[in-house]
Amino acid sequence: MTEHTARVTIEPATADRFDDAQHALTGGGDGKSCQCQWWKMSSARFNATSADERNAMLRDEIAAGPPPALIAYIDGEAAGWVRVGPRTAQPRLGRTKAYASVSEEPWDDPVVWAISCFVVRREHRGRGLSAQLLDAAVRHARDNGARIVEGYPVDPDAGHAHSANSLYHGVVRTFRDAGFREVGRSRADRVVMALDLAAPQV
């Protein structure tokens, strides 16, 4: 008897995949209520909206295009999500002191992209899917004209406790393994990392 090897594919979050996006986002954690809108608006506006309203915002965002995220599938079932796109389309990042005080890039530069949110359904965690999503997000950014791509992972080895939900930023080790360099830290566990997409690929 041969062991089944799961088939992983990663596709852009397009309008015809909205139901898949919902399946990926609602498998545990804050994705169901956030709808990946956290980086799109101020705290006051976010807190004034309901989960249903955020769902409608995400539907409109995906329908308008370009795809704001990628969806990972395992054997054809949506299993994970990563938001990737121009940093200017995620304005809350620039208003977050932990990142604004560390990033080396001007916040109005449209060819600086950000990888800002990961979601992996609970039943698929521990299988390296975040690393595959990160690699796909980097390729997507490069293919769509990004010059630099930033990430904002946490360092769970830096002495601060982190819940599973807080790991939606990604973790430092995954970004480092993908070739990102550390730009700086606003505190021991909050890191800005960057990858120069104009540099020759190794």
C-alpha positions, -999 to +999 in steps of 0.1 A: +000+000+000+015+033-010+012+064+012-008+093-003+012+124-010-009+155-007-010+177-037-005+214-029-014+241-054-015+279-048-037+302-068-046+339-068-077+350-048-100+358-077-138+364-077-146+329-087-126+316-057-144+337-031-160+307-014-126+290-013-112+322+003-139+319+030-131+283+036-094+291+040-101+320+064-126+303+086-107+273+098-097+286+132-083+319+145-094+354+137-098+351+100-136+346+101-142+379+119-113+399+104-118+389+068-082+401+062-093+437+065-071+446+095-044+463+074-068+480+052-083+505+076-079+524+109-086+509+143-117+531+147-131+521+113-123+484+119-140+484+153-171+502+138-176+474+112-192+440+117-178+407+104-205+407+078-195+441+066-158+431+064-169+400+045-186+423+019-155+445+018-133+415+011-158+403-016-156+438-033-119+439-030-114+406-046-140+413-073-123+446-082-089+430-085-060+427-087-060+396-064-050+408-029-040+374-017-032+338-027-051+307-016-034+273-009-052+241-018-044+207-005-059+180-028-082+206-042-095+219-008-088+255+003-064+252+032-045+285+036-043+322+027-016+348+024-022+385+018+004+400-006+003+432-025+015+468-027+022+482+007+003+514-002-029+493-004-024+483+033-023+518+049-024+506+085+011+491+081+025+526+077+006+539+107+019+511+129+048+524+148+065+490+152+069+489+114+070+526+105+099+533+128+120+504+114+113+500+076+139+515+053+115+521+025+093+552+018+057+544+026+044+559-006+064+537-029+040+515-049+066+489-058+073+481-022+050+451-015+040+436+018+033+401+029+012+408+060-012+380+069-012+342+069-041+319+077-038+281+077-068+260+086-063+242+119-063+207+104-035+216+080-011+232+104+023+217+110+028+207+074+049+235+062+021+253+043+031+288+055+065+284+040+049+273+007+025+303+008+055+326+015+075+313-015+044+317-037+038+352-024+074+362-033+070+348-068+037+367-072+052+399-060+082+395-084+060+386-113+039+417-107+066+443-106+076+446-069+110+459-062+111+450-025+088+428-005+085+433+033+073+410+060+065+416+096+069+383+114+072+376+151+101+359+167+086+333+191+121+325+204+126+361+217+111+356+251+075+368+246+046+345+247+026+342+215-008+327+209-015+307+177-036+336+166-008+361+169+013+341+145-008+354+116+022+377+109+043+346+101+075+337+120+111+349+116+125+315+108+102+310+078+111+344+063+148+338+070+147+304+052+130+322+022+160+345+019+146+376+037+171+397+057+163+413+090+159+451+087+153+457+124+132+452+155+109+476+174+112+451+203+128+417+207+100+398+191+086+422+165+106+422+133+107+439+099+122+417+072+128+425+035+137+408+003+152+427-026+136+413-057+159+433-080+189+414-067+201+384-088+184+352-077+207+326-062 
